[in-house]
């Protein structure tokens, strides 16, 4: 792999020497070392046909009445529609165009390729379900899930409510059952070997395998957002001078950045990979040397210097804000400020590199605004999206440094499914 200029580490060390005495006021540091999946993602249990429809409809009403769904009538309509159609035996009708017309009231000429409203709303429903079951998974008898890449929901018994296997069979049949059990074990072992050896070759695993190490916890870091606050307290007139503001560098974190960090942490938990989650905390140079790191939303912090050595980087020092290619401006820009509530598009960069300054793997996920960051997290945690993004990379990319430039539309305050505009392998 290509090494960066020799003074890179020295520049970073010099930078950190001025930060070592910083007093970090807020932050969350969560460590996850369990090697079992989260309760939010139980192993597939009974298929939906074996769960009584009445039980599932009761659970649906509880979910729709929850605080997570009460605030969005459209999310309620979306979830009710896909669940009822599945229970009624019509999961094949749950296509993006059908949902756009039936649930969103789109015209018959609706083209999903030109309007991402259904995909965006499905992503929001998944997040609301994840939030609901993070509190209720221990009490719910059945679970409703909407897996990424499909609009067909899945239903499972929770661990506490899984039905028993029924009364014991007569003793005279024990030989038959023993033979059947041996056969099932053999089939299960064959299936396990087949699926795991095939999965090891998937683009998703090829992208993440250099980062994941069972004996080291991956450090997942969401960056603090620098915020300026007015220092006036007794005047009703708006501040007009630079002196009227004070910089608050490490107290706030963008919600989308937190969502992105939680998505990645959730993925690591499903893969039984230990990790440490830091939200709003300062990350030291020593931290980067101790384990693989995923940096989320670091385009506006001291860590943007790492990305400046790559072909593609984000430039927030001049307008229009955008993506640089070899330090030169590109057309991948936004025409307003990253914090503009009317922002309708964004760009992001995903970088997976071996950084010589720390001798570890670093994954950077950052947008020009926080919308791009969340869209990039959607891509790297979704096997289907990631496979599409990596499809055109040259042979041998698996063991090299990779950069992916993404574009996403912002619809109703949510990023759409991102599209790839450029890649780099070295």
N, C-alpha and C positions, 0 to 999 in steps of 0.2 A: 504493500500500500504506500501511496505517496506520503512523505513526511513534510511537515510544515516548517517554516523558517526557524532557524535555531534559536532566535530570540523570543519565540512565542511563549515558552514557559517563563522566561525571565520577565516578560511584560506582564503576564498574569500575576506572577508572584509580587511584582511591584504594585500592581493594582490592589492586591489583597492586603499588602502591608498597611494601606491606609484604611482598610475596612475592619481590621481585626478587633479594634476597640469599639466598634459600633454597638449601640444598645438596641437590640431587637425587641420591640415592644409587644408585638403580637405574633402569633404563629401557631400552627398545629403540626405536631410531629407524631405520626401514627406508624407503628411497626406491625407488620403482618408476617408471621413466620410459620403459620399453620400450613400443613401440606394437605389439607382437605378443602374441597370447593366451598364457597360461601353458601349459606342457606338460601340466598336469593336465587341461586342456580342449582337446584337439586338435580340429581341424576334422573334421566327420563324414567318414569315409572309406568303406571297404567296408561294405556292409550285412551284417547277421549271416548271411544266407543264403549269402554268398560266403566266409565264414570257416569252415574245417572245424570240425565240432562237437567232434572229438577235441582240437583245439588249444584251443578255448574251455573244455572241461572240465578240461584240464591247468591252464589259468590259474585256473579257479575253485578247484581244490584248493590251488594256491599261495596264493591270497588267503585262503581259509578257514584255512590253516595259519599265517598270519602273526600277529604279535603283536597287530595291530589287531583281529583277529577271535577269537583264541583265548580272550579273556576273556569272551566273550558267546556262549553256545550258541544263544540265541534269534536273535541276528543271523546266525549261521552258518546256522541252519535257514531263516531268511527268505530270505537271498541264494541258497542252494542251490535253494529251491523256485521262486523267480521265474526263475532262470537255466534250470533243467531244463525248466520248463513252456514257456519261450520256445523252447528248442532242440528240444523235442518238438512244436512247432507249435501250442501252445495259449496264446498270449499273451492271447487274449480272455477267458480264465478268471481273469486276474490282477486281480480286483476286491477292494475293501477287505473286503467281507463274506466272500468266499471265503477270503481270507488269514486273516481272524480265526478262522474255523472250522477250516481245514485246518492252519494253522501254529501258532496260538495256543491251539487247543483250546476256542474259545468255543462256547457252546451254539447250537443251531439258531435260537433266538430272538434271537441277537446283532444289535444295531442299531448301525452305525458312528456314527450321529449322537449316540449316548449314551456311546460308549466310544472314546477316541482312541488306543487302544493300538497299532493298526496304523500310523497316521500318525506317531506318535512314534517307533516302531521303524524305520520307513522313513527318517525323518530321521537317526536314529543310524547306519543302514547307509550312507547317503550320506556322512556325515562320516567314517566309518571307511574307506570307499573313497577319499575325498579324501586322507586321511592316508596310506594305503598307497601310492597312486600318486605322492604328493609325493616319496617316496624311490625308487620303483621304475619311474617312467614312462620313465626312460632305458634300462632293461634289459628291460622287458616287451615281448613280441612282439605281444600283443593287449591291449586294455584293456576292462574291464567297467565300465559306468557305469549309474547309476539316476537319470535326470533328474528334477528336481522336477516334481510334479504328475502323476506316473504311477508305476505299479508294474511296468511292462514295461522290462526292462533293455535297454541298447544296447551293441553290441559294435563295436569299431573296431580296425583294425591301428594299431600305434604307428608314428610317423614312420620309425623305423629299420627296421621290418619290413614296410612296405607292399610288396605284391607288384609285381613288374615288369610291364610291359605286354606281355611276350612277345617272340618273335623279330620282326625287322623284316619288313614286308610287301614283296612284290616291287615293283621300281621301276615296273613298268608300271601299277601302281595309284595312283601318286602323285597323278594328277589327281583321282581319285575321293576320295582322302583330303583333298586340299586343299579341294575343294568342301564336303566334310563338316565340315572344321574351321571354315571360314568360317560355315557354317550354325550350328554349335554355339556359336561365339563370339557370333553375333547373338542366339541364344536366351539365352545366358548373360547378355549385356548387358541384354536385355529383362527377364530374371528378376531381375537385380541391381537395376535401376531400380524394378521393381514392388515387390519385397520391401522395399527401403529406403525408398521413399516411403510405403508402407503402415505400416512399422514406426515412421516418424517421428511418426505420428498415434496410436500406441498409448498407453494410459494410463501404462504403465511409462516410456516415453520422455518423455511430457509431465510426469511427476513429476520426473524426474532432469535433464531438459535445462537448466533454469535453473542447475543446480549444476555440470554438466560443461563444462569449457572445455579444449580441446586444448592451448592455450598456457600453462595454469596447472595445476600438480599439486594435486589435491584432498588436503587434510590430513585423515587419518583418525586419530582419537585415542581410545584406550581409557583410561578414568579409573583412577587408583590408588584403592584401597579403604582408608580409614582403619581401622587395627587397633590394639587395645589389647593390650599384652603385659605379663606379670607381671615385675616387677623382682626378685623374690625368687630367690635362687640356692641358699641353704644350708638352707632349711626345707622340710619335707615337708608342712606344713599349707597348705591352700589360702589364697590371698590373700583378705582380707576388707575391706580399706580402699581407698579411692580412691587413696591414696598408694602402694599396692602395684602400681599399673599405670602404664605409660608409653604415650603415644600415638605410634604409628608412622604418619605420615600418607601416605607416598608410596613404600612399599616393596613393597606387595602389589597384585595385580590379580586380580579374579574370573575364573575359567576361562570362564564363560559370556560375560563381557564380551570376553575375548580371542577366543572363537569368533565372536562377533558382528562384531568388527572385522575378523577374517580373512574372514568371509563377504562383507562389503562390499568389502574389498580385492580379493577374488577376482572379484567382479562387475565392478569397475572395470577389472581386467586383461582380462576377456573383452570389455569395451567399448573396449579399447585407449585407456583414459583414464589419463594419468600420475597418480600419487598418492604421498603420503608417509605411512607408517604409524608412529604413535608409540604405544607401549605403556608406560604407567607414567610417562611424562615429563610435566613441567609444561608447560602451554600458556600462552603469553603473549598479552597483548592485541595486540601487534604481529603475532603469528602469525595471529590472526583477521582482521587487516586485509590480509594479503598474498594470501589465496586462499580459495576456498570451503572450508568445514570440515564434517566429519561428526563430531559429538561422541557417543561411545558410553558409556552408563552414567554420565552426569554428574549424576544426581539427588542425589548425596551429596557433591559437591565445590563449590568456589567458583563454578562455572559454573551452578549451579542458579538463580542470580539472573537469568540471561537468561530462563529459562522462567517466572519469576514474573510477567513482564509479559504473558503470554499468558492466554487464557481458561482453559485447562486446565494445571495444574501438579501436581507430586508434592510432598506434604508429609510429611517425615520428622521434624518437630519435635514431634509429638504423636501420641497413640494414639487410635483405631486409625490406623495408617499408611495413607494412601490418596491419591486424586486429588482436587484442589480444582477447583471451577468458579467462576471470578470470586472467588477467595479464600474461597469458602464450602465446607464439607465436603460430600461426596457419599456415596452408598452404595457407591462403588467402592473398597473398602478390603480389607485383609487382616487377619485376626483374630489374628495372631501376629507374630513378629519376622521381618524379611526374611531373616535368616540361619538361621532355624529349618529343620532338615533335614526336618521333616515338613510343610513348607509345601505345600499342595495346589492353590493358585491364585495368580495374580498379575495385576496390571494394568500397562500400559505406555502411554507417549505417544510418538507420532512427530510431530515438528514440522519443517516445511520453511518457513523464513521468510527474508525479506530484512531483515537487522538494520541499522538506520541507524547504530548506534554504530561499526560496522566497514565499512559500505558493501559488504558481501559477503553471499552466501547461506550460511545455517547450517542444517544438518540435525541435530536432536537426536533420539537414540534412547535412551530410558531407561525402565526398569521400576521398580516399587517395590522389587523384588529383582532379582537378576541373571537370573532365569528370564524375567521380562518383557522384559528387554533383548534376550535371545537370540531370543525369539518375535517381537519387533518387527523384528529384523534379518532373520529368515526372511521376514517379510512384504515388506519394501522391496526385497529382492533376488530375489523370486519374482514374475515377471510375472503369473502367474495369480492369486495371492493379492492382489497389489497392485491388479489390475484390479477384483476383487470389492470391495475396500475403497473404491475411488474411484468406484464405479458410481453412487452416489446423491448425489454432490457436485453443487452447482448449476453451471450453465453458466458458463464463464469462469474456473473454478478454476485452470486451468493457469498463469495469470500472477499468481496471488494467493498470499497466505500460507495454509498448510494445517496443521491439526492433526487427528490421528486418535488416539482413545483405544481401547485394545485390552484384551481379557480373554483369558487363557490358563489352561488347567488344567495342573497339574504332575503327570505320571504317571511313576513310577519314576525320579524325578530329572531328567526331561526335560520341557520345555514342549511342549504340544500346539499344533496349528494355531490361531492366534489368531482371535478374532472381534471385529468392530467394535462398540463400544457408543456412540460419539459422534464427531462430526466438527465442525470449525469452519473456515470460509473467510472471509477478510477482506482 
